[in-house]
Amino acid sequence: MLDLILDSLRVVALSTKTNFRSVTSREVALFQGPYGWAEFSPFVEYSDRESVPWLVSAIEAAFVEPLPLLREVVSINATLPAVDGPRQIAEILDLFSGARVVKIKVGGSLADDLARIANVRQLRPDAAIRIDVNGLWSVDQAEDFLNQVGEIEYVEQPCATIDELRELKRRIRIKIVGDEIIRKADDPFAVNLEGAIDILMLKVAPLGGIRRALEIANYHKIPIAVSSALESAVGISHGLRLAAIAPELNYASGLGTGALLAQDVAELPIINGEIQVKDIAPDRQALKNFAVSSQRLNWWVNRIRMTWNAGANTMISERGWDR
């Protein structure tokens, strides 16, 4: 299987429209199998071990028959990075055509974050607001901010640890979403989420694929939301498939982040706040135009080999996908 992956491997670098958590160019590796195109795109600083579920997810997408869909379109939220000023905020919100929910990245200056949220409320008075902290706050910082922020739908990963999340949950009434607490865990099934979060965030690639993400959700029996990891249209299409398969989906999905890319390998338009669930194949000209250098391609080839040996081969063998 590894040879099949490397035979069709293409790697592209996709510029972003704005600084997104210090990312201004997103490198993604794409390969093809009998069930279509897949994406392997752990961030470049991730270790081989942390990249294992990302490769397993891509192998599932390319080599395993997809599960049947329960819905054909998925509602998405707008995603607002840490930008300032009404004009730039408005420009980014306009990229998410018809989105009725806005997720705002926070965790920097308290004053700047509150001002950004106020600007969104002024520009989109009917939109539901959710905030994403990426675990940057202490419990006291989170409580202080949430006492000032006003009405929001939920706060995503306000603190880094389970104990901090439990303590915060005792102090506030706002719903808490767990993201990093599960997707960065060595064993997502071993994390005791009781009393810590209200909603579980599922991301296909870092959780090891659609089937494993659903298994994790079923095991913890907590309501879910679905989001992306700033992937290309290929990777987003598999996140959309997860959202379309989930038995219950009560929250708009963070799967519109392709709008933040200045370049992409295929079109996945947002129409009236929704994206159609469909198979995506990269445009051949885009693969050529955005291809990385031969040196970077070799780096990715080596990364895939190392990730395979770090545990991806074991995981796919356990699932019987290597037969």
N, C-alpha and C positions, 0 to 999 in steps of 0.2 A: 504493500500500500504506500509506503514512503516513496518509492520510486515513481508511482503514479502521481503523487502529489507534486513532486519536484519536476516531473515532465511537463506539467501544464502551468507551472508557477509563473505568475507575473506580479511585479511589485511596483506600486505607484506612490508618488508623494502628492498629497492634495492640500493646497493652501487653504487656510481658514480666512473668513472675512474679518475676524477680530481675534484678539488674544483670548483664548479659552483655557483658563487655568494654566497659563504659560505655554500653551500649545499654539503655534502659528502655522505648522505644517504637519499633516497626519500621514505617516507612512503605513500602508496596508499591503498585505500579501494576499493574492487571490489565486485560487486553483479550482480546477473543474473535475467533477466526478460524474457518475452515471445519473445522478439526480440534480445536476446543475452546478452552479458556481458557489464557492464558499469563500469566506474571509477569515484570515488569521491576522489579528492586529493588536496584540498586547502592546502597551506603550513601551517605548524603546528601553526604558529604565527597568522594566520588570525582569526578574530572574527567570531562568529556565523553568524552575519548579512552579513559580507563580503563573507562567505562561501555559502550563500543561492543560488546564481546562479550556483555554482558548483554542488550542489545537484540536482537542477532542470535539469541541463544539463545531469547528469547521469541518472535521471529518464526518460528523453526523450529517451536516448539511449537504455534503457532496456525495456521500456513499451509502446513506441510509434512507429508505423510503419514507417520505414525509407523512405525518399524521393528518387526518382529515380536519378541515377548518370548521369552526362554529360560527364565524362571522367573516364578512367579505371586506369590511372597512374598519379602521381603527381610529378613534378620536385621539388627537395628540394635544400636548401642551406646547406653548411657546417656551423657549429656554433663553433666559437673559443672562449672559455672563456679567462679570463685574465691570460694567462700563458706566460712565457718569454723563449727566447732561441730558435734558429732554430730547434734543435732536437725535443723538446717537441711539438713545433708548427707543425712540419712535421708529428709527430706521430698522433696528433689529426686530422689533415687534411686528413690523409690516411684512417681514419675511415669512411669518407664520400665518398664512391667509386663513382668517376665520377662526383661529384658535380662541377658545373661551376660557382657557386656564393659562396662567403664566407662572412658570417656575423661575425663581430669581436666585442666582448664586450670591451668597452672603458669607460672612466670616472674616471680613477685613475690618475697616474702620466702622464703628457702630454708627456714627453720624452719616457716613457715606452710604452705608447699607440702608438705613432708614430713609434717607433722601431718595435713593433709587426706588424703593418700594412706594414712596409717596408719588414719585413721578409716574410709575406704572398705574397707580390708582387714578391719577388725573387723566392719563392718556386712555386707559381702558377701564372706565368706572364699573362696567358690568362683569369684568373678568374675575374669576376666582384666583386667589394668590396662594402659592405654596413657595416655601424657601428651602434651599439646599445648602447645608453648612459643611459637608464633607468632614465631619468630626472635629472641627477646629475649636470648639468652645469647651470651657469648663462648665460644670453644672451651674455655678453662680452666674457666669456670663450668659448662658442660655436662658436662664430664668429672667435675668434683667432685660435681655433683648425681647423675649416673648411677652413680657409685661408691657412693653412699649409699642409693639408692632401693630396692634389692632387685630382685626379678624383675618385669619388665614385658614386655608384648607388643611394644611399639615406642615410640619417641619421635618426635613429629611436629614438623618444622621447628625443631630446637633452636637453630640459628644462622641468620643471615640470608643469607649468601653461599655460593656454590658452593665457593670455596676453604676457607672455614671448615668446611663440611660434610665435605669430603674429609679435612681434617686430623683432625676428630673421628672420622670413620669408621676412620681408621688407629689410633686410640687405644682404641676401645671395640668390644664385640661385640654390643651391642644394635642391633636393626634401626632404621634411620633412614628416616622418611617425608618426602618433599618435597611441600610444599603451596605456600606463597607463592613459592618459587623458580621454580615453573612458571606458576602462575596470574597472577602479577604481571609476568611477562616480556613484553617487547614482542613477541617471537616465540617461543612455547613450543617450536617445532621447532628453534630455533637453540641452545637451551641444552644444553650437554654435561653430561649427568648421570652419566657414567661415573665410578665410584669415589666418588660422593658420597652416593647414597641407595640403599635397598634396595626401597622401595615408592613408587609414585607416587600421590598423592592427586588424584582427579578430582572437580571440582565443575562441574556443568553450566553454570550461568549465567556465571561468570567465564571459562570456557574457550570460550564461543561456541556452546554447544549440544551435544546428544548426539552427533551425527555427528562434530563436530570433536574432542570429548573422546576418542572412540574412535580417531580418526585419530592424535591425540597419543600415546595409550597404545601403539598399534600401532607408531608410529615409534620410540619409545624402548625398547620391548620389555622393560619392567620390570613386575613384578607390581603390581596396582592395589588401591586402596581407594576407596570413594566416600563423599562427605560433602556437607553442605549449607552454606548461608550464612545461616542463621537466617531462612528464608523462610516464607511462609504455606503452607497446605496445597496450594495450586496449584503453587507453586514446588517444594515437596517432592515432589509427584507426578511431576515430570519428572526429579528426581534418582533416584527409585525406578525410573523407566523405564530410566534409564541402567544402574543396578545390575542390572536384570532382563534387559538386553541384553548386558552384558559377557560375553565367552566364558568367562572364569574370574573367580570372585569368592570369594576365600579368607579375606576379613576382614569382620567385621560392619561395616555401613555407618553413618556418622554422619548418619542421616536421620530420627532421632527428635526433632529439636530443636523440632518443633511443640509438644512437651510443655512447653516452657519459655515458651510464649506464654500469657498470661492470656486472650487473645481470638484467635479465628481465623475465617476465612471459610468453613470447611468442616471436617468431621470426618475424621480420618485416624488411627484408633485403633491403639495398639500392643497386640498380643495375643500373649502368650507370647514376647515379645522379637522379634516380627516385625510387619511392616506389609504389608498386601495391596497389590499394584500395580494401580491402577485410575485411570480418568479422574476428574478432580475438577472440579466446577463450583461456584463460590462461591454461598453461600446469599444470596438476594436481601435478606432482612432484615439479614443481617450486613453486606452492602455499604452498606446505609442507616445502620445503627447506628454503624458505625466509619468512615464517610466523613470525609475531611478537609475543612477549610474551602475555600471557593471560591478563596481566595488561594493555598493550598497546591496545589490542583488545577491552577491556572494555572501554578504553578512547575513541576509535573511535566510539563504539556503542553510548556512551553518546554524543559524538560530533554530530553524525547524528541526534539523537533525538533533541538536542538543535537547530541544524540548521533547522530541520523540523519545529519546533515551532517558530523559528525566522522569518519565512516568506516563506519557501519552500512550505509548505502546501497551503498557499494562492495562490502562483504563479501557482502551478499545477492545483488548482481548477479553477482559472481564465481561464486556457487553456483547461479545460474540460478533463484533463488526469486522473482524479480520478474517472471517471465513469466506 
